[in-house]
Amino acid sequence: MPRSSLQAPASVVMIRPHHFTPNAATAQDNHFQTSAGSDPTTIARMAHAEVTRAAAALTGAGIRVHLFEDQSTVTPDSVFPNNWFSTHSGGHVAVYPMFSQNRRAERRQDVLDMLKHSYRVQDIIDYSGLEQDDLFLEGTGAMVIDHLERVAYAARSKRTSEILLERFCTHFNYEPIVFDAVDAQGKPIYHTNVLMCIGTDFAMIGLDAIPDAPRRREVAERLRRGERDIVELTHAQIADFAGNAIELQGRDGLVLALSSRALRSLDAAQRAVLERHVALLPLDIPTIEHAGGSVRCMIAGLHLSARSPIPA
């Protein structure tokens, strides 16, 4: 039997956008965004095709993909559903408040209804009303969660309220670890999942992005407490989305889904460490990466028990 892990979900939610475009409303603090350089119709068509191919690749690896369509013209970042909800063992679901107003329409009742129909959901805790109090916590973009050690890592930003992080950790039984993180130009990194990825037996992290040396050591030591191999990422690799990856449970064992660009940025030694623990599954999503997110942002992992067996 292939090895399974609480860290690696076997099922995911993805959104296939029909009118994708980099979100002008988020460009101010997402310094990973770039110009797509094509007309909107071409950009949308290319992004639609990239999600289609990515979902097929995940399905081919034995991962259950719940693929939802987004026909809206007012939700340019809907391809990144991990920011508005997360799921947790024991049947718990969280719904989050979003910093940018035009991202708040990404929350979908049909996704939550599917979760309740197909999985054993005990409760849904909805924090989205706290947008009125300017409190934001953008899901597993704002937090990188260690489901095994029960830790939520979070880089400070406009999209991560420490007050709400503490509340979430109390509700869901995680230890919060908060730190500052900056890119190579010294600008704050908008989402924690851009600079780190936690797997069952490894962690990828841009430690150099944490400017405070004592805090940097504390984060590294807490990761190593789980007896994981640490793959340190450079600023250049973070800019290529190497940290924006997710470990999943495939048919034949654990896989690491990451973008083709991210995989190209890794050196041979880093790949060798990862391949001791997971099969690497690169997904080609260059158009979507113009929006400042990558594979991890596109995948909302389902840490829930299915009501019926996952098909082989």
NUPA-827582 format. One record per residue (C-alpha): residue in three letters; residue number from 1; x negated, y, z negated. Coordinates in Angstrom, 3 decimals, padded with zeros to 6 digits. Last residue first. Example, Ala and Ser with C-alpha at 12.3 -4.5 7.8 and 13.67 -1.06 7.14 Angstrom:
! residues 2
<atom code="SER" pos="2" px="-013.670" py="-001.060" pz="-007.140"/>
<atom code="ALA" pos="1" px="-012.300" py="-004.500" pz="-007.800"/>
//
This chain:
! residues 312
<atom code="ALA" pos="312" px="009.129" py="004.230" pz="007.865"/>
<atom code="PRO" pos="311" px="012.265" py="006.118" pz="006.883"/>
<atom code="ILE" pos="310" px="012.246" py="007.828" pz="003.469"/>
<atom code="PRO" pos="309" px="014.509" py="005.776" pz="001.223"/>
<atom code="SER" pos="308" px="017.805" py="007.405" pz="000.209"/>
<atom code="ARG" pos="307" px="018.496" py="009.919" pz="-002.544"/>
<atom code="ALA" pos="306" px="014.932" py="011.208" pz="-002.166"/>
<atom code="SER" pos="305" px="013.045" py="012.113" pz="-005.345"/>
<atom code="LEU" pos="304" px="011.720" py="015.680" pz="-005.268"/>
<atom code="HIS" pos="303" px="008.310" py="017.262" pz="-004.787"/>
<atom code="LEU" pos="302" px="009.336" py="018.625" pz="-001.390"/>
<atom code="GLY" pos="301" px="006.516" py="020.589" pz="000.240"/>
<atom code="ALA" pos="300" px="007.363" py="023.869" pz="001.944"/>
<atom code="ILE" pos="299" px="005.110" py="023.995" pz="004.982"/>
<atom code="MET" pos="298" px="004.481" py="027.037" pz="007.178"/>
<atom code="CYS" pos="297" px="002.446" py="028.915" pz="004.566"/>
<atom code="ARG" pos="296" px="000.118" py="025.955" pz="004.181"/>
<atom code="VAL" pos="295" px="-000.423" py="025.827" pz="007.957"/>
<atom code="SER" pos="294" px="-001.403" py="029.458" pz="008.469"/>
<atom code="GLY" pos="293" px="-000.571" py="032.966" pz="007.378"/>
<atom code="GLY" pos="292" px="-001.516" py="036.470" pz="008.523"/>
<atom code="ALA" pos="291" px="001.118" py="036.905" pz="011.242"/>
<atom code="HIS" pos="290" px="-001.557" py="036.393" pz="013.938"/>
<atom code="GLU" pos="289" px="-001.823" py="032.853" pz="012.539"/>
<atom code="ILE" pos="288" px="001.496" py="032.045" pz="014.196"/>
<atom code="THR" pos="287" px="000.000" py="032.538" pz="017.644"/>
<atom code="PRO" pos="286" px="-003.065" py="030.387" pz="016.942"/>
<atom code="ILE" pos="285" px="-001.072" py="027.379" pz="015.656"/>
<atom code="ASP" pos="284" px="-002.963" py="024.201" pz="016.643"/>
<atom code="LEU" pos="283" px="-002.481" py="021.680" pz="013.837"/>
<atom code="PRO" pos="282" px="-005.450" py="019.740" pz="012.445"/>
<atom code="LEU" pos="281" px="-004.763" py="016.564" pz="010.428"/>
<atom code="LEU" pos="280" px="-007.821" py="015.573" pz="008.370"/>
<atom code="ALA" pos="279" px="-007.522" py="012.158" pz="006.720"/>
<atom code="VAL" pos="278" px="-007.982" py="012.510" pz="002.982"/>
<atom code="HIS" pos="277" px="-010.311" py="011.664" pz="000.085"/>
<atom code="ARG" pos="276" px="-013.785" py="010.903" pz="001.393"/>
<atom code="GLU" pos="275" px="-012.845" py="012.931" pz="004.452"/>
<atom code="LEU" pos="274" px="-012.805" py="016.096" pz="002.348"/>
<atom code="VAL" pos="273" px="-016.404" py="015.704" pz="001.209"/>
<atom code="ALA" pos="272" px="-017.560" py="014.865" pz="004.745"/>
<atom code="ARG" pos="271" px="-015.738" py="017.875" pz="006.156"/>
<atom code="GLN" pos="270" px="-017.574" py="020.158" pz="003.762"/>
<atom code="ALA" pos="269" px="-020.929" py="018.645" pz="004.686"/>
<atom code="ALA" pos="268" px="-020.223" py="018.952" pz="008.413"/>
<atom code="ASP" pos="267" px="-019.318" py="022.639" pz="008.234"/>
<atom code="LEU" pos="266" px="-015.773" py="023.981" pz="008.090"/>
<atom code="SER" pos="265" px="-014.754" py="026.798" pz="010.453"/>
<atom code="ARG" pos="264" px="-013.525" py="024.439" pz="013.174"/>
<atom code="LEU" pos="263" px="-011.055" py="022.900" pz="010.700"/>
<atom code="ALA" pos="262" px="-009.573" py="026.288" pz="009.872"/>
<atom code="ARG" pos="261" px="-009.107" py="027.155" pz="013.548"/>
<atom code="SER" pos="260" px="-007.426" py="023.814" pz="014.190"/>
<atom code="SER" pos="259" px="-005.048" py="024.621" pz="011.351"/>
<atom code="LEU" pos="258" px="-004.746" py="022.528" pz="008.237"/>
<atom code="ALA" pos="257" px="-002.800" py="019.449" pz="007.138"/>
<atom code="LEU" pos="256" px="-004.809" py="017.288" pz="004.761"/>
<atom code="VAL" pos="255" px="-003.686" py="013.668" pz="004.807"/>
<atom code="LEU" pos="254" px="-003.174" py="011.094" pz="002.055"/>
<atom code="GLY" pos="253" px="-002.392" py="007.509" pz="003.012"/>
<atom code="ASP" pos="252" px="-001.275" py="005.425" pz="005.971"/>
<atom code="ARG" pos="251" px="002.289" py="006.679" pz="006.306"/>
<atom code="GLY" pos="250" px="001.366" py="010.167" pz="005.188"/>
<atom code="GLN" pos="249" px="001.500" py="011.850" pz="001.795"/>
<atom code="LEU" pos="248" px="000.562" py="015.495" pz="002.151"/>
<atom code="GLU" pos="247" px="-002.339" py="017.744" pz="001.127"/>
<atom code="ILE" pos="246" px="-001.877" py="021.356" pz="002.154"/>
<atom code="ALA" pos="245" px="-004.108" py="023.920" pz="003.865"/>
<atom code="ASN" pos="244" px="-004.533" py="027.685" pz="003.694"/>
<atom code="GLY" pos="243" px="-008.063" py="027.662" pz="002.290"/>
<atom code="ALA" pos="242" px="-009.662" py="027.244" pz="005.724"/>
<atom code="PHE" pos="241" px="-007.572" py="030.164" pz="006.999"/>
<atom code="ASP" pos="240" px="-010.259" py="031.562" pz="009.349"/>
<atom code="ALA" pos="239" px="-010.609" py="034.611" pz="007.089"/>
<atom code="ILE" pos="238" px="-011.155" py="032.161" pz="004.225"/>
<atom code="GLN" pos="237" px="-013.930" py="030.565" pz="006.268"/>
<atom code="ALA" pos="236" px="-015.580" py="033.942" pz="006.790"/>
<atom code="HIS" pos="235" px="-015.354" py="034.743" pz="003.073"/>
<atom code="THR" pos="234" px="-017.114" py="031.472" pz="002.363"/>
<atom code="LEU" pos="233" px="-015.382" py="028.372" pz="001.013"/>
<atom code="GLU" pos="232" px="-016.578" py="026.173" pz="-001.838"/>
<atom code="VAL" pos="231" px="-015.458" py="022.551" pz="-001.672"/>
<atom code="ILE" pos="230" px="-015.039" py="021.321" pz="-005.241"/>
<atom code="ASP" pos="229" px="-014.778" py="017.565" pz="-005.824"/>
<atom code="ARG" pos="228" px="-012.089" py="016.973" pz="-008.427"/>
<atom code="GLU" pos="227" px="-012.460" py="015.588" pz="-011.919"/>
<atom code="GLY" pos="226" px="-009.285" py="017.377" pz="-013.124"/>
<atom code="ARG" pos="225" px="-011.431" py="019.430" pz="-015.474"/>
<atom code="ARG" pos="224" px="-013.289" py="020.547" pz="-012.353"/>
<atom code="LEU" pos="223" px="-010.460" py="022.916" pz="-011.469"/>
<atom code="ARG" pos="222" px="-010.529" py="024.467" pz="-014.939"/>
<atom code="GLU" pos="221" px="-014.298" py="024.871" pz="-014.729"/>
<atom code="ALA" pos="220" px="-014.063" py="026.636" pz="-011.378"/>
<atom code="VAL" pos="219" px="-011.385" py="029.033" pz="-012.647"/>
<atom code="GLU" pos="218" px="-013.383" py="029.778" pz="-015.808"/>
<atom code="ARG" pos="217" px="-016.579" py="030.358" pz="-013.825"/>
<atom code="ARG" pos="216" px="-014.853" py="032.890" pz="-011.562"/>
<atom code="ARG" pos="215" px="-013.341" py="034.567" pz="-014.626"/>
<atom code="PRO" pos="214" px="-016.809" py="035.039" pz="-016.098"/>
<atom code="ALA" pos="213" px="-018.147" py="036.336" pz="-012.757"/>
<atom code="ASP" pos="212" px="-015.412" py="038.875" pz="-012.028"/>
<atom code="PRO" pos="211" px="-015.397" py="039.300" pz="-008.241"/>
<atom code="ILE" pos="210" px="-013.220" py="036.288" pz="-007.379"/>
<atom code="ALA" pos="209" px="-013.592" py="036.065" pz="-003.578"/>
<atom code="ASP" pos="208" px="-016.959" py="034.368" pz="-004.074"/>
<atom code="LEU" pos="207" px="-015.051" py="031.382" pz="-005.464"/>
<atom code="GLY" pos="206" px="-013.386" py="030.806" pz="-002.119"/>
<atom code="ILE" pos="205" px="-011.650" py="027.575" pz="-003.020"/>
<atom code="MET" pos="204" px="-011.084" py="024.076" pz="-001.676"/>
<atom code="ALA" pos="203" px="-010.104" py="021.570" pz="-004.343"/>
<atom code="PHE" pos="202" px="-010.610" py="017.818" pz="-004.270"/>
<atom code="ASP" pos="201" px="-009.257" py="014.565" pz="-005.685"/>
<atom code="THR" pos="200" px="-005.489" py="015.094" pz="-005.573"/>
<atom code="GLY" pos="199" px="-005.568" py="018.222" pz="-003.469"/>
<atom code="ILE" pos="198" px="-005.690" py="021.880" pz="-004.413"/>
<atom code="CYS" pos="197" px="-006.023" py="024.581" pz="-001.769"/>
<atom code="MET" pos="196" px="-007.552" py="028.010" pz="-002.326"/>
<atom code="LEU" pos="195" px="-008.200" py="031.380" pz="-000.693"/>
<atom code="VAL" pos="194" px="-005.119" py="031.948" pz="001.453"/>
<atom code="ASN" pos="193" px="-002.890" py="030.168" pz="-001.051"/>
<atom code="THR" pos="192" px="-003.437" py="032.986" pz="-003.555"/>
<atom code="HIS" pos="191" px="-001.573" py="035.508" pz="-001.445"/>
<atom code="TYR" pos="190" px="-002.304" py="039.202" pz="-000.752"/>
<atom code="ILE" pos="189" px="-006.072" py="039.162" pz="-001.094"/>
<atom code="PRO" pos="188" px="-007.134" py="042.506" pz="-002.541"/>
<atom code="LYS" pos="187" px="-009.529" py="044.488" pz="-000.324"/>
<atom code="GLY" pos="186" px="-013.246" py="044.302" pz="-001.101"/>
<atom code="GLN" pos="185" px="-014.295" py="044.176" pz="002.542"/>
<atom code="ALA" pos="184" px="-015.198" py="040.477" pz="002.321"/>
<atom code="ASP" pos="183" px="-011.789" py="039.707" pz="000.827"/>
<atom code="VAL" pos="182" px="-010.731" py="040.265" pz="-002.773"/>
<atom code="ALA" pos="181" px="-009.399" py="038.153" pz="-005.635"/>
<atom code="ASP" pos="180" px="-008.351" py="039.167" pz="-009.149"/>
<atom code="PHE" pos="179" px="-007.436" py="036.395" pz="-011.570"/>
<atom code="VAL" pos="178" px="-004.473" py="034.699" pz="-013.217"/>
<atom code="ILE" pos="177" px="-004.307" py="031.182" pz="-014.677"/>
<atom code="PRO" pos="176" px="-000.799" py="030.221" pz="-015.776"/>
<atom code="GLU" pos="175" px="-000.292" py="026.872" pz="-017.547"/>
<atom code="TYR" pos="174" px="002.769" py="025.134" pz="-016.125"/>
<atom code="ASN" pos="173" px="005.935" py="023.875" pz="-017.809"/>
<atom code="PHE" pos="172" px="008.602" py="024.832" pz="-015.254"/>
<atom code="HIS" pos="171" px="010.577" py="027.373" pz="-017.288"/>
<atom code="THR" pos="170" px="007.593" py="028.712" pz="-019.226"/>
<atom code="CYS" pos="169" px="005.451" py="028.830" pz="-016.085"/>
<atom code="PHE" pos="168" px="008.180" py="030.717" pz="-014.221"/>
<atom code="ARG" pos="167" px="008.509" py="033.259" pz="-017.023"/>
<atom code="GLU" pos="166" px="004.757" py="033.800" pz="-017.173"/>
<atom code="LEU" pos="165" px="004.656" py="034.261" pz="-013.391"/>
<atom code="LEU" pos="164" px="007.555" py="036.710" pz="-013.670"/>
<atom code="ILE" pos="163" px="005.642" py="038.942" pz="-016.050"/>
<atom code="GLU" pos="162" px="002.433" py="038.514" pz="-014.049"/>
<atom code="SER" pos="161" px="004.268" py="039.787" pz="-010.982"/>
<atom code="THR" pos="160" px="002.727" py="038.423" pz="-007.802"/>
<atom code="ARG" pos="159" px="003.552" py="040.025" pz="-004.458"/>
<atom code="LYS" pos="158" px="001.888" py="043.368" pz="-005.168"/>
<atom code="SER" pos="157" px="-001.243" py="041.383" pz="-005.949"/>
<atom code="ARG" pos="156" px="-003.028" py="039.475" pz="-008.719"/>
<atom code="ALA" pos="155" px="-004.322" py="036.071" pz="-007.690"/>
<atom code="ALA" pos="154" px="-002.366" py="033.167" pz="-009.134"/>
<atom code="TYR" pos="153" px="-003.250" py="029.625" pz="-010.230"/>
<atom code="ALA" pos="152" px="-000.367" py="027.582" pz="-011.654"/>
<atom code="VAL" pos="151" px="-001.572" py="024.662" pz="-013.781"/>
<atom code="ARG" pos="150" px="000.207" py="021.416" pz="-014.666"/>
<atom code="GLU" pos="149" px="-002.921" py="019.203" pz="-014.378"/>
<atom code="LEU" pos="148" px="-001.303" py="016.882" pz="-011.826"/>
<atom code="HIS" pos="147" px="001.008" py="019.371" pz="-010.120"/>
<atom code="ASP" pos="146" px="-001.806" py="021.865" pz="-009.613"/>
<atom code="ILE" pos="145" px="000.069" py="024.786" pz="-008.139"/>
<atom code="VAL" pos="144" px="-001.327" py="027.529" pz="-005.944"/>
<atom code="MET" pos="143" px="000.799" py="030.567" pz="-006.721"/>
<atom code="ALA" pos="142" px="001.637" py="033.709" pz="-004.732"/>
<atom code="GLY" pos="141" px="002.001" py="031.697" pz="-001.521"/>
<atom code="THR" pos="140" px="003.578" py="028.832" pz="-003.388"/>
<atom code="GLY" pos="139" px="006.481" py="031.081" pz="-004.286"/>
<atom code="GLU" pos="138" px="006.347" py="034.786" pz="-003.555"/>
<atom code="LEU" pos="137" px="006.655" py="036.154" pz="-007.075"/>
<atom code="PHE" pos="136" px="008.088" py="039.655" pz="-007.208"/>
<atom code="LEU" pos="135" px="009.409" py="041.961" pz="-009.932"/>
<atom code="ASP" pos="134" px="010.566" py="045.342" pz="-008.650"/>
<atom code="ASP" pos="133" px="013.549" py="045.336" pz="-011.048"/>
<atom code="GLN" pos="132" px="016.089" py="044.955" pz="-008.225"/>
<atom code="GLU" pos="131" px="013.890" py="042.190" pz="-006.813"/>
<atom code="LEU" pos="130" px="014.663" py="040.405" pz="-010.078"/>
<atom code="GLY" pos="129" px="017.818" py="039.058" pz="-008.462"/>
<atom code="SER" pos="128" px="015.654" py="036.550" pz="-006.572"/>
<atom code="TYR" pos="127" px="014.724" py="034.553" pz="-009.677"/>
<atom code="ASP" pos="126" px="017.056" py="031.666" pz="-008.892"/>
<atom code="ILE" pos="125" px="016.535" py="028.541" pz="-010.972"/>
<atom code="ILE" pos="124" px="018.022" py="025.568" pz="-009.141"/>
<atom code="ASP" pos="123" px="018.850" py="022.519" pz="-011.233"/>
<atom code="GLN" pos="122" px="018.923" py="018.735" pz="-011.262"/>
<atom code="VAL" pos="121" px="018.201" py="018.095" pz="-007.589"/>
<atom code="ARG" pos="120" px="017.967" py="014.444" pz="-006.559"/>
<atom code="TYR" pos="119" px="017.267" py="014.693" pz="-002.852"/>
<atom code="SER" pos="118" px="019.210" py="014.467" pz="000.415"/>
<atom code="HIS" pos="117" px="022.407" py="016.368" pz="-000.412"/>
<atom code="LYS" pos="116" px="020.971" py="018.820" pz="-002.965"/>
<atom code="LEU" pos="115" px="017.967" py="019.552" pz="-000.772"/>
<atom code="MET" pos="114" px="020.167" py="019.945" pz="002.288"/>
<atom code="ASP" pos="113" px="022.365" py="022.440" pz="000.433"/>
<atom code="LEU" pos="112" px="019.260" py="024.438" pz="-000.543"/>
<atom code="VAL" pos="111" px="018.184" py="024.606" pz="003.099"/>
<atom code="ASP" pos="110" px="021.709" py="025.556" pz="004.203"/>
<atom code="GLN" pos="109" px="021.792" py="028.328" pz="001.593"/>
<atom code="ARG" pos="108" px="018.924" py="030.108" pz="003.285"/>
<atom code="ARG" pos="107" px="016.478" py="032.674" pz="001.888"/>
<atom code="GLU" pos="106" px="014.772" py="034.361" pz="004.861"/>
<atom code="ALA" pos="105" px="016.945" py="037.476" pz="004.414"/>
<atom code="ARG" pos="104" px="014.610" py="038.615" pz="001.637"/>
<atom code="ARG" pos="103" px="011.717" py="038.934" pz="004.089"/>
<atom code="ASN" pos="102" px="013.006" py="042.226" pz="005.513"/>
<atom code="GLN" pos="101" px="012.824" py="043.821" pz="002.075"/>
<atom code="SER" pos="100" px="009.150" py="043.038" pz="001.590"/>
<atom code="PHE" pos="99" px="008.184" py="041.943" pz="-001.938"/>
<atom code="MET" pos="98" px="010.225" py="038.747" pz="-002.128"/>
<atom code="PRO" pos="97" px="012.042" py="037.406" pz="-005.183"/>
<atom code="TYR" pos="96" px="011.889" py="033.593" pz="-005.496"/>
<atom code="VAL" pos="95" px="014.099" py="030.520" pz="-005.533"/>
<atom code="ALA" pos="94" px="012.936" py="027.666" pz="-007.783"/>
<atom code="VAL" pos="93" px="013.939" py="024.002" pz="-007.551"/>
<atom code="HIS" pos="92" px="013.773" py="021.272" pz="-010.216"/>
<atom code="GLY" pos="91" px="014.564" py="017.592" pz="-009.680"/>
<atom code="GLY" pos="90" px="012.168" py="016.056" pz="-012.203"/>
<atom code="SER" pos="89" px="009.175" py="016.843" pz="-010.045"/>
<atom code="HIS" pos="88" px="009.096" py="020.346" pz="-008.605"/>
<atom code="THR" pos="87" px="010.397" py="022.212" pz="-005.587"/>
<atom code="SER" pos="86" px="009.531" py="025.646" pz="-004.234"/>
<atom code="PHE" pos="85" px="011.481" py="028.449" pz="-002.606"/>
<atom code="TRP" pos="84" px="011.027" py="031.843" pz="-000.956"/>
<atom code="ASN" pos="83" px="007.326" py="031.890" pz="-000.098"/>
<atom code="ASN" pos="82" px="007.057" py="028.298" pz="001.125"/>
<atom code="PRO" pos="81" px="009.422" py="029.192" pz="003.968"/>
<atom code="PHE" pos="80" px="006.704" py="030.728" pz="006.227"/>
<atom code="VAL" pos="79" px="008.222" py="030.474" pz="009.745"/>
<atom code="SER" pos="78" px="010.802" py="032.995" pz="008.503"/>
<atom code="ASP" pos="77" px="008.210" py="035.764" pz="008.863"/>
<atom code="PRO" pos="76" px="009.952" py="037.747" pz="011.653"/>
<atom code="THR" pos="75" px="013.357" py="037.639" pz="009.929"/>
<atom code="VAL" pos="74" px="015.503" py="040.291" pz="011.666"/>
<atom code="THR" pos="73" px="015.939" py="038.675" pz="015.112"/>
<atom code="SER" pos="72" px="017.684" py="035.614" pz="013.700"/>
<atom code="GLN" pos="71" px="017.826" py="032.315" pz="015.595"/>
<atom code="ASP" pos="70" px="015.994" py="030.391" pz="012.885"/>
<atom code="GLU" pos="69" px="016.097" py="026.625" pz="013.353"/>
<atom code="PHE" pos="68" px="015.511" py="024.145" pz="010.535"/>
<atom code="LEU" pos="67" px="013.131" py="021.176" pz="010.651"/>
<atom code="HIS" pos="66" px="013.281" py="018.691" pz="007.777"/>
<atom code="VAL" pos="65" px="010.011" py="016.826" pz="008.303"/>
<atom code="ARG" pos="64" px="009.378" py="013.405" pz="006.741"/>
<atom code="ILE" pos="63" px="005.656" py="012.686" pz="006.905"/>
<atom code="GLY" pos="62" px="004.595" py="009.481" pz="008.670"/>
<atom code="ALA" pos="61" px="001.609" py="010.833" pz="010.573"/>
<atom code="GLY" pos="60" px="003.732" py="011.098" pz="013.715"/>
<atom code="THR" pos="59" px="006.203" py="013.234" pz="011.774"/>
<atom code="LEU" pos="58" px="003.386" py="015.614" pz="010.898"/>
<atom code="ALA" pos="57" px="002.276" py="015.790" pz="014.521"/>
<atom code="ALA" pos="56" px="005.859" py="016.331" pz="015.713"/>
<atom code="ALA" pos="55" px="006.356" py="019.165" pz="013.238"/>
<atom code="ALA" pos="54" px="003.150" py="020.812" pz="014.426"/>
<atom code="ARG" pos="53" px="004.109" py="020.453" pz="018.088"/>
<atom code="THR" pos="52" px="007.524" py="022.062" pz="017.570"/>
<atom code="VAL" pos="51" px="006.031" py="024.771" pz="015.355"/>
<atom code="GLU" pos="50" px="003.499" py="025.642" pz="018.059"/>
<atom code="ALA" pos="49" px="006.187" py="025.642" pz="020.782"/>
<atom code="HIS" pos="48" px="008.337" py="028.125" pz="018.903"/>
<atom code="ALA" pos="47" px="005.263" py="030.290" pz="018.284"/>
<atom code="MET" pos="46" px="004.445" py="030.324" pz="021.995"/>
<atom code="ARG" pos="45" px="007.991" py="031.259" pz="023.006"/>
<atom code="ALA" pos="44" px="008.189" py="034.048" pz="020.437"/>
<atom code="ILE" pos="43" px="004.853" py="035.526" pz="021.497"/>
<atom code="THR" pos="42" px="005.858" py="035.365" pz="025.177"/>
<atom code="THR" pos="41" px="009.153" py="037.148" pz="024.527"/>
<atom code="PRO" pos="40" px="007.478" py="039.760" pz="022.319"/>
<atom code="ASP" pos="39" px="004.870" py="040.763" pz="024.947"/>
<atom code="SER" pos="38" px="001.330" py="039.665" pz="024.222"/>
<atom code="GLY" pos="37" px="-001.615" py="040.902" pz="022.142"/>
<atom code="ALA" pos="36" px="-000.774" py="039.004" pz="018.950"/>
<atom code="SER" pos="35" px="-002.221" py="041.853" pz="016.894"/>
<atom code="THR" pos="34" px="-003.788" py="040.731" pz="013.663"/>
<atom code="GLN" pos="33" px="-002.590" py="039.954" pz="010.136"/>
<atom code="PHE" pos="32" px="-005.177" py="038.765" pz="007.604"/>
<atom code="HIS" pos="31" px="-005.139" py="042.164" pz="005.892"/>
<atom code="ASN" pos="30" px="-001.729" py="041.470" pz="004.407"/>
<atom code="ASP" pos="29" px="-001.236" py="044.580" pz="002.238"/>
<atom code="GLN" pos="28" px="-000.081" py="047.117" pz="004.823"/>
<atom code="ALA" pos="27" px="000.821" py="044.508" pz="007.455"/>
<atom code="THR" pos="26" px="003.901" py="043.290" pz="005.592"/>
<atom code="ALA" pos="25" px="006.543" py="045.537" pz="007.186"/>
<atom code="ALA" pos="24" px="005.045" py="045.132" pz="010.668"/>
<atom code="ASN" pos="23" px="005.824" py="041.414" pz="010.587"/>
<atom code="PRO" pos="22" px="003.949" py="039.488" pz="013.267"/>
<atom code="THR" pos="21" px="006.559" py="038.242" pz="015.742"/>
<atom code="PHE" pos="20" px="008.779" py="035.173" pz="015.910"/>
<atom code="HIS" pos="19" px="012.125" py="035.370" pz="017.698"/>
<atom code="HIS" pos="18" px="013.161" py="031.706" pz="018.023"/>
<atom code="PRO" pos="17" px="011.656" py="030.606" pz="014.734"/>
<atom code="ARG" pos="16" px="011.238" py="026.922" pz="013.812"/>
<atom code="ILE" pos="15" px="011.421" py="026.620" pz="010.018"/>
<atom code="MET" pos="14" px="009.703" py="023.770" pz="008.169"/>
<atom code="VAL" pos="13" px="010.747" py="021.756" pz="005.131"/>
<atom code="VAL" pos="12" px="008.542" py="018.939" pz="003.881"/>
<atom code="SER" pos="11" px="008.593" py="015.299" pz="002.810"/>
<atom code="ALA" pos="10" px="005.828" py="012.971" pz="001.557"/>
<atom code="PRO" pos="9" px="004.612" py="015.461" pz="-001.041"/>
<atom code="ALA" pos="8" px="000.964" py="015.336" pz="-002.156"/>
<atom code="GLN" pos="7" px="000.128" py="016.418" pz="-005.710"/>
<atom code="LEU" pos="6" px="002.224" py="013.678" pz="-007.327"/>
<atom code="SER" pos="5" px="000.006" py="011.221" pz="-005.470"/>
<atom code="SER" pos="4" px="000.390" py="008.146" pz="-003.285"/>
<atom code="ARG" pos="3" px="-002.219" py="005.570" pz="-002.207"/>
<atom code="PRO" pos="2" px="-001.282" py="003.507" pz="000.810"/>
<atom code="MET" pos="1" px="000.000" py="000.000" pz="000.000"/>
//
